[in-house]
Amino acid sequence: MYIFVRQHYKRYKHMMDPMQSSKTINIIKQKELEPDFEPSMKTLSRIFKTMADNGPEAKTSLSLDTHLNYARLAKHIVWLEKKGLVESTIDKSKINVGLTAKGRVFASTISSD
């Protein structure tokens, strides 16, 4: 049991860092990206597949399900929000993310191939 917990802690400890969480909330609240930010198509595909399969999720669940750290996920979520494909809501320190109607149409289009 100890080895199992230790392995998973090492794998996900970057996701549990309170400073990282605060940085993520700021990225999503401010909805600002670096001017040279280029989203990864592989990452976008994983996000869309997970959200289409699971529906709206808290960022923690989405981060674990897509195997992305919070900061990387947050940047992609902001990029998707600017395109009108997802919507995030912040309740205290909890961020929930869901597909918009436009995002659902786009997700079904890319998954039908």
N, C-alpha and C positions, 0 to 999 in steps of 0.2 A: 504494500500500500504506500509506504513512504517513497519508494522509487517512482511510482506512478504520479503521486502528487508533485514530487520534485521535478520530474520531467515536464509536466504540464505547467508548473509555475514558471520554469525557465522559458517555456515557449510563449506564455501569455503575460509575463510580468510587465512588459512594456505597455500592455493594455490596461493595467491596474494602477499605473503611476498617476497620482492625483494632479501633478503638474501637467501631464500629458492630457488628462481629461479636461482641465481648465483651458488649455490651449485649443482643444477641439471645440469646446463650447464657444470660445471667442471666434474661431474660424467660421462657425455656422451662424453665430449672432451677427457678426460684421458682414458676412457674405462677400468677403474680399479675398481674391487670390493673387498670387504673384503674376505679374503681366506675362511671364513666359511659361505659365503652367500649361502643360499639354497632358490631357487625360490619357490613361492607358486604356486601349480598347479591350484588352483582356480583363482589366479590372472592371470596366464599365459592364462588360458582358456578365461577369460574376455577380455584380450588384443587381443587374436587371433580372437575371435568372433567379437569384435568391428572393428578391422582392416579389416577383411574379408567382413563385411557388409558395411563399410563406405569408404574403400580404404585408401590411405595415408592421414595422418592428422597431424596438428600441435600438439605439446605436450599438449597445453592447452585444445584443443578439446578432445584429447585422454584421458587426465586426467579426465575431466568432464564426458565423456561418459562411462568410466570404473569405476568411483567413487574412484579414487586413488589419493593420494597426489603426487606432483611432484617427490619427492625424491624416494619414493617407486616405482613409475612408471619408473624412470630413471634407477634404479638398475636392474629392470626386462628387460628393453630395452637393456641395455649393455649386460646382460646375453644372451638375444636372438640374439644380434649382434655377439657375440663370437661363437654362434652355427650356424651362417649364415642364420638365419631365418628372420631377419629384417635388415633394413638399415636406419640410421638416417643421416640427413644432417643439418648442422647449417648455417644459413644465419643471420649474425649479432647476435641478441639474440633470434632468432626464430629457434626452432628445429622442423623439420618435420620428421615423421617416417612412413615407408612403409614396406610392406612385400616383401621379395625377391621371386624369382621363387620357391626356396626351401621352403620358408615360406608359399607361397600360396598352394603348394602341401600338406604340413603338416596341414595347416588350413582346407583344404577340407577333409583330412583324418579324423581329429578329429571331424569335424562337421557332418560327414555322419553317425555317430553312433546313 
